[in-house]
Amino acid sequence: MASSWRRHGHYEYRVVTIDREVSVPDARKMLTEEAEYGRWELARTRLYLGGQRKVWLRRKVIRAASTL
């Protein structure tokens, strides 16, 4: 599994590549944990011919304003 990070506007994106050897229930479990603990939501999925899956996750960027 590989991942990369990007920021666009008000969202932060993470692209996760899931190998074809990973079963669907295992991939679902992994993405559910990411969503639950990392506050990620599913933005896009893509299934390639060889069975590899690419998943785009996104979450809102929270900027803290200085109160000083």
MODELLER restraints for C-alpha pairs under 7 A, 6 or more apart:
rsr = mdl.restraints
at = mdl.atoms
rsr.add(forms.Gaussian(group=physical.xy_distance, feature=features.Distance(at['CA:1:A'], at['CA:16:A']), mean=6.77, stdev=0.5))
rsr.add(forms.Gaussian(group=physical.xy_distance, feature=features.Distance(at['CA:1:A'], at['CA:17:A']), mean=5.37, stdev=0.5))
rsr.add(forms.Gaussian(group=physical.xy_distance, feature=features.Distance(at['CA:1:A'], at['CA:18:A']), mean=5.06, stdev=0.5))
rsr.add(forms.Gaussian(group=physical.xy_distance, feature=features.Distance(at['CA:1:A'], at['CA:19:A']), mean=6.32, stdev=0.5))
rsr.add(forms.Gaussian(group=physical.xy_distance, feature=features.Distance(at['CA:2:A'], at['CA:16:A']), mean=5.66, stdev=0.5))
rsr.add(forms.Gaussian(group=physical.xy_distance, feature=features.Distance(at['CA:2:A'], at['CA:17:A']), mean=5.15, stdev=0.5))
rsr.add(forms.Gaussian(group=physical.xy_distance, feature=features.Distance(at['CA:3:A'], at['CA:14:A']), mean=6.50, stdev=0.5))
rsr.add(forms.Gaussian(group=physical.xy_distance, feature=features.Distance(at['CA:3:A'], at['CA:15:A']), mean=5.18, stdev=0.5))
rsr.add(forms.Gaussian(group=physical.xy_distance, feature=features.Distance(at['CA:3:A'], at['CA:16:A']), mean=4.35, stdev=0.5))
rsr.add(forms.Gaussian(group=physical.xy_distance, feature=features.Distance(at['CA:3:A'], at['CA:17:A']), mean=6.24, stdev=0.5))
rsr.add(forms.Gaussian(group=physical.xy_distance, feature=features.Distance(at['CA:4:A'], at['CA:14:A']), mean=5.50, stdev=0.5))
rsr.add(forms.Gaussian(group=physical.xy_distance, feature=features.Distance(at['CA:4:A'], at['CA:15:A']), mean=5.23, stdev=0.5))
rsr.add(forms.Gaussian(group=physical.xy_distance, feature=features.Distance(at['CA:4:A'], at['CA:16:A']), mean=6.88, stdev=0.5))
rsr.add(forms.Gaussian(group=physical.xy_distance, feature=features.Distance(at['CA:5:A'], at['CA:13:A']), mean=5.71, stdev=0.5))
rsr.add(forms.Gaussian(group=physical.xy_distance, feature=features.Distance(at['CA:5:A'], at['CA:14:A']), mean=4.54, stdev=0.5))
rsr.add(forms.Gaussian(group=physical.xy_distance, feature=features.Distance(at['CA:5:A'], at['CA:15:A']), mean=6.56, stdev=0.5))
rsr.add(forms.Gaussian(group=physical.xy_distance, feature=features.Distance(at['CA:6:A'], at['CA:12:A']), mean=5.86, stdev=0.5))
rsr.add(forms.Gaussian(group=physical.xy_distance, feature=features.Distance(at['CA:6:A'], at['CA:13:A']), mean=5.04, stdev=0.5))
rsr.add(forms.Gaussian(group=physical.xy_distance, feature=features.Distance(at['CA:6:A'], at['CA:14:A']), mean=6.36, stdev=0.5))
rsr.add(forms.Gaussian(group=physical.xy_distance, feature=features.Distance(at['CA:7:A'], at['CA:13:A']), mean=5.94, stdev=0.5))
rsr.add(forms.Gaussian(group=physical.xy_distance, feature=features.Distance(at['CA:10:A'], at['CA:60:A']), mean=5.86, stdev=0.5))
rsr.add(forms.Gaussian(group=physical.xy_distance, feature=features.Distance(at['CA:10:A'], at['CA:61:A']), mean=5.60, stdev=0.5))
rsr.add(forms.Gaussian(group=physical.xy_distance, feature=features.Distance(at['CA:11:A'], at['CA:58:A']), mean=6.23, stdev=0.5))
rsr.add(forms.Gaussian(group=physical.xy_distance, feature=features.Distance(at['CA:11:A'], at['CA:59:A']), mean=5.47, stdev=0.5))
rsr.add(forms.Gaussian(group=physical.xy_distance, feature=features.Distance(at['CA:11:A'], at['CA:60:A']), mean=4.47, stdev=0.5))
rsr.add(forms.Gaussian(group=physical.xy_distance, feature=features.Distance(at['CA:11:A'], at['CA:61:A']), mean=5.33, stdev=0.5))
rsr.add(forms.Gaussian(group=physical.xy_distance, feature=features.Distance(at['CA:12:A'], at['CA:58:A']), mean=5.52, stdev=0.5))
rsr.add(forms.Gaussian(group=physical.xy_distance, feature=features.Distance(at['CA:12:A'], at['CA:59:A']), mean=5.43, stdev=0.5))
rsr.add(forms.Gaussian(group=physical.xy_distance, feature=features.Distance(at['CA:12:A'], at['CA:60:A']), mean=6.15, stdev=0.5))
rsr.add(forms.Gaussian(group=physical.xy_distance, feature=features.Distance(at['CA:12:A'], at['CA:61:A']), mean=5.97, stdev=0.5))
rsr.add(forms.Gaussian(group=physical.xy_distance, feature=features.Distance(at['CA:13:A'], at['CA:56:A']), mean=6.73, stdev=0.5))
rsr.add(forms.Gaussian(group=physical.xy_distance, feature=features.Distance(at['CA:13:A'], at['CA:57:A']), mean=5.63, stdev=0.5))
rsr.add(forms.Gaussian(group=physical.xy_distance, feature=features.Distance(at['CA:13:A'], at['CA:58:A']), mean=4.42, stdev=0.5))
rsr.add(forms.Gaussian(group=physical.xy_distance, feature=features.Distance(at['CA:13:A'], at['CA:59:A']), mean=6.73, stdev=0.5))
rsr.add(forms.Gaussian(group=physical.xy_distance, feature=features.Distance(at['CA:14:A'], at['CA:56:A']), mean=5.82, stdev=0.5))
rsr.add(forms.Gaussian(group=physical.xy_distance, feature=features.Distance(at['CA:14:A'], at['CA:57:A']), mean=5.12, stdev=0.5))
rsr.add(forms.Gaussian(group=physical.xy_distance, feature=features.Distance(at['CA:14:A'], at['CA:58:A']), mean=6.24, stdev=0.5))
rsr.add(forms.Gaussian(group=physical.xy_distance, feature=features.Distance(at['CA:15:A'], at['CA:54:A']), mean=6.95, stdev=0.5))
rsr.add(forms.Gaussian(group=physical.xy_distance, feature=features.Distance(at['CA:15:A'], at['CA:55:A']), mean=5.73, stdev=0.5))
rsr.add(forms.Gaussian(group=physical.xy_distance, feature=features.Distance(at['CA:15:A'], at['CA:56:A']), mean=4.57, stdev=0.5))
rsr.add(forms.Gaussian(group=physical.xy_distance, feature=features.Distance(at['CA:15:A'], at['CA:57:A']), mean=6.26, stdev=0.5))
rsr.add(forms.Gaussian(group=physical.xy_distance, feature=features.Distance(at['CA:16:A'], at['CA:54:A']), mean=5.78, stdev=0.5))
rsr.add(forms.Gaussian(group=physical.xy_distance, feature=features.Distance(at['CA:16:A'], at['CA:55:A']), mean=5.13, stdev=0.5))
rsr.add(forms.Gaussian(group=physical.xy_distance, feature=features.Distance(at['CA:16:A'], at['CA:56:A']), mean=6.37, stdev=0.5))
rsr.add(forms.Gaussian(group=physical.xy_distance, feature=features.Distance(at['CA:17:A'], at['CA:53:A']), mean=5.85, stdev=0.5))
rsr.add(forms.Gaussian(group=physical.xy_distance, feature=features.Distance(at['CA:17:A'], at['CA:54:A']), mean=4.50, stdev=0.5))
rsr.add(forms.Gaussian(group=physical.xy_distance, feature=features.Distance(at['CA:17:A'], at['CA:55:A']), mean=6.34, stdev=0.5))
rsr.add(forms.Gaussian(group=physical.xy_distance, feature=features.Distance(at['CA:18:A'], at['CA:52:A']), mean=5.98, stdev=0.5))
rsr.add(forms.Gaussian(group=physical.xy_distance, feature=features.Distance(at['CA:18:A'], at['CA:53:A']), mean=5.08, stdev=0.5))
rsr.add(forms.Gaussian(group=physical.xy_distance, feature=features.Distance(at['CA:18:A'], at['CA:54:A']), mean=6.16, stdev=0.5))
rsr.add(forms.Gaussian(group=physical.xy_distance, feature=features.Distance(at['CA:19:A'], at['CA:52:A']), mean=4.99, stdev=0.5))
rsr.add(forms.Gaussian(group=physical.xy_distance, feature=features.Distance(at['CA:19:A'], at['CA:53:A']), mean=6.59, stdev=0.5))
rsr.add(forms.Gaussian(group=physical.xy_distance, feature=features.Distance(at['CA:20:A'], at['CA:51:A']), mean=4.78, stdev=0.5))
rsr.add(forms.Gaussian(group=physical.xy_distance, feature=features.Distance(at['CA:20:A'], at['CA:52:A']), mean=4.64, stdev=0.5))
rsr.add(forms.Gaussian(group=physical.xy_distance, feature=features.Distance(at['CA:34:A'], at['CA:40:A']), mean=6.12, stdev=0.5))
rsr.add(forms.Gaussian(group=physical.xy_distance, feature=features.Distance(at['CA:35:A'], at['CA:41:A']), mean=5.66, stdev=0.5))
rsr.add(forms.Gaussian(group=physical.xy_distance, feature=features.Distance(at['CA:39:A'], at['CA:59:A']), mean=6.45, stdev=0.5))
rsr.add(forms.Gaussian(group=physical.xy_distance, feature=features.Distance(at['CA:40:A'], at['CA:57:A']), mean=5.86, stdev=0.5))
rsr.add(forms.Gaussian(group=physical.xy_distance, feature=features.Distance(at['CA:40:A'], at['CA:58:A']), mean=5.41, stdev=0.5))
rsr.add(forms.Gaussian(group=physical.xy_distance, feature=features.Distance(at['CA:40:A'], at['CA:59:A']), mean=5.02, stdev=0.5))
rsr.add(forms.Gaussian(group=physical.xy_distance, feature=features.Distance(at['CA:41:A'], at['CA:57:A']), mean=5.46, stdev=0.5))
rsr.add(forms.Gaussian(group=physical.xy_distance, feature=features.Distance(at['CA:41:A'], at['CA:58:A']), mean=5.38, stdev=0.5))
rsr.add(forms.Gaussian(group=physical.xy_distance, feature=features.Distance(at['CA:41:A'], at['CA:59:A']), mean=6.21, stdev=0.5))
rsr.add(forms.Gaussian(group=physical.xy_distance, feature=features.Distance(at['CA:42:A'], at['CA:56:A']), mean=6.37, stdev=0.5))
rsr.add(forms.Gaussian(group=physical.xy_distance, feature=features.Distance(at['CA:42:A'], at['CA:57:A']), mean=4.73, stdev=0.5))
rsr.add(forms.Gaussian(group=physical.xy_distance, feature=features.Distance(at['CA:42:A'], at['CA:58:A']), mean=6.45, stdev=0.5))
rsr.add(forms.Gaussian(group=physical.xy_distance, feature=features.Distance(at['CA:43:A'], at['CA:56:A']), mean=5.37, stdev=0.5))
rsr.add(forms.Gaussian(group=physical.xy_distance, feature=features.Distance(at['CA:43:A'], at['CA:57:A']), mean=5.23, stdev=0.5))
rsr.add(forms.Gaussian(group=physical.xy_distance, feature=features.Distance(at['CA:43:A'], at['CA:58:A']), mean=6.04, stdev=0.5))
rsr.add(forms.Gaussian(group=physical.xy_distance, feature=features.Distance(at['CA:44:A'], at['CA:55:A']), mean=5.88, stdev=0.5))
rsr.add(forms.Gaussian(group=physical.xy_distance, feature=features.Distance(at['CA:44:A'], at['CA:56:A']), mean=4.96, stdev=0.5))
rsr.add(forms.Gaussian(group=physical.xy_distance, feature=features.Distance(at['CA:45:A'], at['CA:54:A']), mean=5.80, stdev=0.5))
rsr.add(forms.Gaussian(group=physical.xy_distance, feature=features.Distance(at['CA:45:A'], at['CA:55:A']), mean=4.46, stdev=0.5))
rsr.add(forms.Gaussian(group=physical.xy_distance, feature=features.Distance(at['CA:45:A'], at['CA:56:A']), mean=6.19, stdev=0.5))
rsr.add(forms.Gaussian(group=physical.xy_distance, feature=features.Distance(at['CA:46:A'], at['CA:53:A']), mean=5.70, stdev=0.5))
rsr.add(forms.Gaussian(group=physical.xy_distance, feature=features.Distance(at['CA:46:A'], at['CA:54:A']), mean=5.19, stdev=0.5))
rsr.add(forms.Gaussian(group=physical.xy_distance, feature=features.Distance(at['CA:46:A'], at['CA:55:A']), mean=6.42, stdev=0.5))
rsr.add(forms.Gaussian(group=physical.xy_distance, feature=features.Distance(at['CA:47:A'], at['CA:53:A']), mean=4.59, stdev=0.5))
rsr.add(forms.Gaussian(group=physical.xy_distance, feature=features.Distance(at['CA:47:A'], at['CA:54:A']), mean=6.52, stdev=0.5))
